[in-house]
Amino acid sequence: MKIVIKIVELEWNKGNISKNKKHKIDDRECEEVFFDKNKIVYKDKLHSETEDRFILLGKTKNNRLLYLVFTCRGKKIRVISARDINKKEVHIYEKKT
């Protein structure tokens, strides 16, 4: 199943702004992966108990591959976490592209 995400606005507040610095990922990089034409988005079935969560595998403008977890709240997208993708995820991304 293909999931289509229409970006209207990303939600950044004290709960998630700069949250991914521990992985050396800034908020701008998190936003960039949503515009990767080859991104892969699928539902995070394991963590979608109270709200639907999604996983995005995508590339930044500097060709950094990220694994990003997010949710949609109304017309806003809220990034929950981001990290560099692992070898298995690189294979999944490259297989699609």
MODELLER restraints for C-alpha pairs under 7 A, 6 or more apart:
rsr = mdl.restraints
at = mdl.atoms
rsr.add(forms.Gaussian(group=physical.xy_distance, feature=features.Distance(at['CA:3:A'], at['CA:41:A']), mean=6.15, stdev=0.5))
rsr.add(forms.Gaussian(group=physical.xy_distance, feature=features.Distance(at['CA:3:A'], at['CA:42:A']), mean=6.41, stdev=0.5))
rsr.add(forms.Gaussian(group=physical.xy_distance, feature=features.Distance(at['CA:8:A'], at['CA:75:A']), mean=5.94, stdev=0.5))
rsr.add(forms.Gaussian(group=physical.xy_distance, feature=features.Distance(at['CA:8:A'], at['CA:76:A']), mean=6.18, stdev=0.5))
rsr.add(forms.Gaussian(group=physical.xy_distance, feature=features.Distance(at['CA:9:A'], at['CA:75:A']), mean=6.82, stdev=0.5))
rsr.add(forms.Gaussian(group=physical.xy_distance, feature=features.Distance(at['CA:9:A'], at['CA:76:A']), mean=4.92, stdev=0.5))
rsr.add(forms.Gaussian(group=physical.xy_distance, feature=features.Distance(at['CA:9:A'], at['CA:77:A']), mean=6.27, stdev=0.5))
rsr.add(forms.Gaussian(group=physical.xy_distance, feature=features.Distance(at['CA:10:A'], at['CA:76:A']), mean=5.35, stdev=0.5))
rsr.add(forms.Gaussian(group=physical.xy_distance, feature=features.Distance(at['CA:10:A'], at['CA:77:A']), mean=4.65, stdev=0.5))
rsr.add(forms.Gaussian(group=physical.xy_distance, feature=features.Distance(at['CA:10:A'], at['CA:78:A']), mean=5.89, stdev=0.5))
rsr.add(forms.Gaussian(group=physical.xy_distance, feature=features.Distance(at['CA:11:A'], at['CA:76:A']), mean=5.89, stdev=0.5))
rsr.add(forms.Gaussian(group=physical.xy_distance, feature=features.Distance(at['CA:11:A'], at['CA:77:A']), mean=5.78, stdev=0.5))
rsr.add(forms.Gaussian(group=physical.xy_distance, feature=features.Distance(at['CA:11:A'], at['CA:78:A']), mean=4.95, stdev=0.5))
rsr.add(forms.Gaussian(group=physical.xy_distance, feature=features.Distance(at['CA:12:A'], at['CA:78:A']), mean=6.96, stdev=0.5))
rsr.add(forms.Gaussian(group=physical.xy_distance, feature=features.Distance(at['CA:16:A'], at['CA:80:A']), mean=6.70, stdev=0.5))
rsr.add(forms.Gaussian(group=physical.xy_distance, feature=features.Distance(at['CA:17:A'], at['CA:27:A']), mean=6.88, stdev=0.5))
rsr.add(forms.Gaussian(group=physical.xy_distance, feature=features.Distance(at['CA:18:A'], at['CA:26:A']), mean=6.23, stdev=0.5))
rsr.add(forms.Gaussian(group=physical.xy_distance, feature=features.Distance(at['CA:18:A'], at['CA:27:A']), mean=6.11, stdev=0.5))
rsr.add(forms.Gaussian(group=physical.xy_distance, feature=features.Distance(at['CA:20:A'], at['CA:26:A']), mean=6.49, stdev=0.5))
rsr.add(forms.Gaussian(group=physical.xy_distance, feature=features.Distance(at['CA:20:A'], at['CA:81:A']), mean=6.39, stdev=0.5))
rsr.add(forms.Gaussian(group=physical.xy_distance, feature=features.Distance(at['CA:20:A'], at['CA:82:A']), mean=6.06, stdev=0.5))
rsr.add(forms.Gaussian(group=physical.xy_distance, feature=features.Distance(at['CA:23:A'], at['CA:83:A']), mean=5.78, stdev=0.5))
rsr.add(forms.Gaussian(group=physical.xy_distance, feature=features.Distance(at['CA:29:A'], at['CA:60:A']), mean=6.07, stdev=0.5))
rsr.add(forms.Gaussian(group=physical.xy_distance, feature=features.Distance(at['CA:32:A'], at['CA:60:A']), mean=5.23, stdev=0.5))
rsr.add(forms.Gaussian(group=physical.xy_distance, feature=features.Distance(at['CA:32:A'], at['CA:61:A']), mean=6.70, stdev=0.5))
rsr.add(forms.Gaussian(group=physical.xy_distance, feature=features.Distance(at['CA:33:A'], at['CA:58:A']), mean=4.85, stdev=0.5))
rsr.add(forms.Gaussian(group=physical.xy_distance, feature=features.Distance(at['CA:33:A'], at['CA:59:A']), mean=5.22, stdev=0.5))
rsr.add(forms.Gaussian(group=physical.xy_distance, feature=features.Distance(at['CA:33:A'], at['CA:60:A']), mean=5.18, stdev=0.5))
rsr.add(forms.Gaussian(group=physical.xy_distance, feature=features.Distance(at['CA:36:A'], at['CA:58:A']), mean=5.98, stdev=0.5))
rsr.add(forms.Gaussian(group=physical.xy_distance, feature=features.Distance(at['CA:36:A'], at['CA:59:A']), mean=5.88, stdev=0.5))
rsr.add(forms.Gaussian(group=physical.xy_distance, feature=features.Distance(at['CA:38:A'], at['CA:58:A']), mean=6.98, stdev=0.5))
rsr.add(forms.Gaussian(group=physical.xy_distance, feature=features.Distance(at['CA:38:A'], at['CA:97:A']), mean=6.30, stdev=0.5))
rsr.add(forms.Gaussian(group=physical.xy_distance, feature=features.Distance(at['CA:39:A'], at['CA:56:A']), mean=6.69, stdev=0.5))
rsr.add(forms.Gaussian(group=physical.xy_distance, feature=features.Distance(at['CA:39:A'], at['CA:57:A']), mean=5.60, stdev=0.5))
rsr.add(forms.Gaussian(group=physical.xy_distance, feature=features.Distance(at['CA:39:A'], at['CA:58:A']), mean=4.47, stdev=0.5))
rsr.add(forms.Gaussian(group=physical.xy_distance, feature=features.Distance(at['CA:40:A'], at['CA:56:A']), mean=5.51, stdev=0.5))
rsr.add(forms.Gaussian(group=physical.xy_distance, feature=features.Distance(at['CA:40:A'], at['CA:57:A']), mean=5.09, stdev=0.5))
rsr.add(forms.Gaussian(group=physical.xy_distance, feature=features.Distance(at['CA:40:A'], at['CA:58:A']), mean=6.54, stdev=0.5))
rsr.add(forms.Gaussian(group=physical.xy_distance, feature=features.Distance(at['CA:40:A'], at['CA:93:A']), mean=7.00, stdev=0.5))
rsr.add(forms.Gaussian(group=physical.xy_distance, feature=features.Distance(at['CA:41:A'], at['CA:54:A']), mean=6.68, stdev=0.5))
rsr.add(forms.Gaussian(group=physical.xy_distance, feature=features.Distance(at['CA:41:A'], at['CA:55:A']), mean=5.58, stdev=0.5))
rsr.add(forms.Gaussian(group=physical.xy_distance, feature=features.Distance(at['CA:41:A'], at['CA:56:A']), mean=4.43, stdev=0.5))
rsr.add(forms.Gaussian(group=physical.xy_distance, feature=features.Distance(at['CA:41:A'], at['CA:57:A']), mean=6.55, stdev=0.5))
rsr.add(forms.Gaussian(group=physical.xy_distance, feature=features.Distance(at['CA:42:A'], at['CA:54:A']), mean=5.63, stdev=0.5))
rsr.add(forms.Gaussian(group=physical.xy_distance, feature=features.Distance(at['CA:42:A'], at['CA:55:A']), mean=5.44, stdev=0.5))
rsr.add(forms.Gaussian(group=physical.xy_distance, feature=features.Distance(at['CA:42:A'], at['CA:56:A']), mean=6.71, stdev=0.5))
rsr.add(forms.Gaussian(group=physical.xy_distance, feature=features.Distance(at['CA:43:A'], at['CA:53:A']), mean=6.06, stdev=0.5))
rsr.add(forms.Gaussian(group=physical.xy_distance, feature=features.Distance(at['CA:43:A'], at['CA:54:A']), mean=4.36, stdev=0.5))
rsr.add(forms.Gaussian(group=physical.xy_distance, feature=features.Distance(at['CA:43:A'], at['CA:55:A']), mean=6.14, stdev=0.5))
rsr.add(forms.Gaussian(group=physical.xy_distance, feature=features.Distance(at['CA:44:A'], at['CA:53:A']), mean=5.31, stdev=0.5))
rsr.add(forms.Gaussian(group=physical.xy_distance, feature=features.Distance(at['CA:44:A'], at['CA:54:A']), mean=4.91, stdev=0.5))
rsr.add(forms.Gaussian(group=physical.xy_distance, feature=features.Distance(at['CA:44:A'], at['CA:55:A']), mean=5.91, stdev=0.5))
rsr.add(forms.Gaussian(group=physical.xy_distance, feature=features.Distance(at['CA:47:A'], at['CA:53:A']), mean=6.59, stdev=0.5))
rsr.add(forms.Gaussian(group=physical.xy_distance, feature=features.Distance(at['CA:52:A'], at['CA:71:A']), mean=6.16, stdev=0.5))
rsr.add(forms.Gaussian(group=physical.xy_distance, feature=features.Distance(at['CA:53:A'], at['CA:69:A']), mean=6.83, stdev=0.5))
rsr.add(forms.Gaussian(group=physical.xy_distance, feature=features.Distance(at['CA:53:A'], at['CA:70:A']), mean=5.70, stdev=0.5))
rsr.add(forms.Gaussian(group=physical.xy_distance, feature=features.Distance(at['CA:53:A'], at['CA:71:A']), mean=4.70, stdev=0.5))
rsr.add(forms.Gaussian(group=physical.xy_distance, feature=features.Distance(at['CA:54:A'], at['CA:69:A']), mean=5.64, stdev=0.5))
rsr.add(forms.Gaussian(group=physical.xy_distance, feature=features.Distance(at['CA:54:A'], at['CA:70:A']), mean=5.39, stdev=0.5))
rsr.add(forms.Gaussian(group=physical.xy_distance, feature=features.Distance(at['CA:54:A'], at['CA:71:A']), mean=6.08, stdev=0.5))
rsr.add(forms.Gaussian(group=physical.xy_distance, feature=features.Distance(at['CA:55:A'], at['CA:67:A']), mean=6.91, stdev=0.5))
rsr.add(forms.Gaussian(group=physical.xy_distance, feature=features.Distance(at['CA:55:A'], at['CA:68:A']), mean=5.65, stdev=0.5))
rsr.add(forms.Gaussian(group=physical.xy_distance, feature=features.Distance(at['CA:55:A'], at['CA:69:A']), mean=4.63, stdev=0.5))
rsr.add(forms.Gaussian(group=physical.xy_distance, feature=features.Distance(at['CA:55:A'], at['CA:70:A']), mean=6.57, stdev=0.5))
rsr.add(forms.Gaussian(group=physical.xy_distance, feature=features.Distance(at['CA:56:A'], at['CA:67:A']), mean=5.83, stdev=0.5))
rsr.add(forms.Gaussian(group=physical.xy_distance, feature=features.Distance(at['CA:56:A'], at['CA:68:A']), mean=5.07, stdev=0.5))
rsr.add(forms.Gaussian(group=physical.xy_distance, feature=features.Distance(at['CA:56:A'], at['CA:69:A']), mean=6.36, stdev=0.5))
rsr.add(forms.Gaussian(group=physical.xy_distance, feature=features.Distance(at['CA:57:A'], at['CA:66:A']), mean=5.75, stdev=0.5))
rsr.add(forms.Gaussian(group=physical.xy_distance, feature=features.Distance(at['CA:57:A'], at['CA:67:A']), mean=4.87, stdev=0.5))
rsr.add(forms.Gaussian(group=physical.xy_distance, feature=features.Distance(at['CA:57:A'], at['CA:68:A']), mean=6.48, stdev=0.5))
rsr.add(forms.Gaussian(group=physical.xy_distance, feature=features.Distance(at['CA:57:A'], at['CA:93:A']), mean=6.72, stdev=0.5))
rsr.add(forms.Gaussian(group=physical.xy_distance, feature=features.Distance(at['CA:58:A'], at['CA:65:A']), mean=5.60, stdev=0.5))
rsr.add(forms.Gaussian(group=physical.xy_distance, feature=features.Distance(at['CA:58:A'], at['CA:66:A']), mean=5.54, stdev=0.5))
rsr.add(forms.Gaussian(group=physical.xy_distance, feature=features.Distance(at['CA:58:A'], at['CA:67:A']), mean=6.91, stdev=0.5))
rsr.add(forms.Gaussian(group=physical.xy_distance, feature=features.Distance(at['CA:59:A'], at['CA:65:A']), mean=4.46, stdev=0.5))
rsr.add(forms.Gaussian(group=physical.xy_distance, feature=features.Distance(at['CA:59:A'], at['CA:66:A']), mean=6.22, stdev=0.5))
rsr.add(forms.Gaussian(group=physical.xy_distance, feature=features.Distance(at['CA:65:A'], at['CA:84:A']), mean=6.02, stdev=0.5))
rsr.add(forms.Gaussian(group=physical.xy_distance, feature=features.Distance(at['CA:65:A'], at['CA:85:A']), mean=5.98, stdev=0.5))
rsr.add(forms.Gaussian(group=physical.xy_distance, feature=features.Distance(at['CA:66:A'], at['CA:82:A']), mean=6.62, stdev=0.5))
rsr.add(forms.Gaussian(group=physical.xy_distance, feature=features.Distance(at['CA:66:A'], at['CA:83:A']), mean=5.63, stdev=0.5))
rsr.add(forms.Gaussian(group=physical.xy_distance, feature=features.Distance(at['CA:66:A'], at['CA:84:A']), mean=4.54, stdev=0.5))
rsr.add(forms.Gaussian(group=physical.xy_distance, feature=features.Distance(at['CA:66:A'], at['CA:85:A']), mean=5.12, stdev=0.5))
rsr.add(forms.Gaussian(group=physical.xy_distance, feature=features.Distance(at['CA:67:A'], at['CA:82:A']), mean=5.59, stdev=0.5))
rsr.add(forms.Gaussian(group=physical.xy_distance, feature=features.Distance(at['CA:67:A'], at['CA:83:A']), mean=5.38, stdev=0.5))
rsr.add(forms.Gaussian(group=physical.xy_distance, feature=features.Distance(at['CA:67:A'], at['CA:84:A']), mean=5.85, stdev=0.5))
rsr.add(forms.Gaussian(group=physical.xy_distance, feature=features.Distance(at['CA:67:A'], at['CA:85:A']), mean=5.10, stdev=0.5))
rsr.add(forms.Gaussian(group=physical.xy_distance, feature=features.Distance(at['CA:68:A'], at['CA:81:A']), mean=5.77, stdev=0.5))
rsr.add(forms.Gaussian(group=physical.xy_distance, feature=features.Distance(at['CA:68:A'], at['CA:82:A']), mean=4.28, stdev=0.5))
rsr.add(forms.Gaussian(group=physical.xy_distance, feature=features.Distance(at['CA:68:A'], at['CA:83:A']), mean=6.58, stdev=0.5))
rsr.add(forms.Gaussian(group=physical.xy_distance, feature=features.Distance(at['CA:69:A'], at['CA:79:A']), mean=6.16, stdev=0.5))
rsr.add(forms.Gaussian(group=physical.xy_distance, feature=features.Distance(at['CA:69:A'], at['CA:80:A']), mean=5.38, stdev=0.5))
rsr.add(forms.Gaussian(group=physical.xy_distance, feature=features.Distance(at['CA:69:A'], at['CA:81:A']), mean=5.24, stdev=0.5))
rsr.add(forms.Gaussian(group=physical.xy_distance, feature=features.Distance(at['CA:69:A'], at['CA:82:A']), mean=6.31, stdev=0.5))
rsr.add(forms.Gaussian(group=physical.xy_distance, feature=features.Distance(at['CA:70:A'], at['CA:77:A']), mean=6.78, stdev=0.5))
rsr.add(forms.Gaussian(group=physical.xy_distance, feature=features.Distance(at['CA:70:A'], at['CA:78:A']), mean=5.52, stdev=0.5))
rsr.add(forms.Gaussian(group=physical.xy_distance, feature=features.Distance(at['CA:70:A'], at['CA:79:A']), mean=4.33, stdev=0.5))
rsr.add(forms.Gaussian(group=physical.xy_distance, feature=features.Distance(at['CA:70:A'], at['CA:80:A']), mean=5.02, stdev=0.5))
rsr.add(forms.Gaussian(group=physical.xy_distance, feature=features.Distance(at['CA:71:A'], at['CA:77:A']), mean=5.87, stdev=0.5))
rsr.add(forms.Gaussian(group=physical.xy_distance, feature=features.Distance(at['CA:71:A'], at['CA:78:A']), mean=5.38, stdev=0.5))
rsr.add(forms.Gaussian(group=physical.xy_distance, feature=features.Distance(at['CA:71:A'], at['CA:79:A']), mean=6.63, stdev=0.5))
rsr.add(forms.Gaussian(group=physical.xy_distance, feature=features.Distance(at['CA:72:A'], at['CA:78:A']), mean=6.18, stdev=0.5))
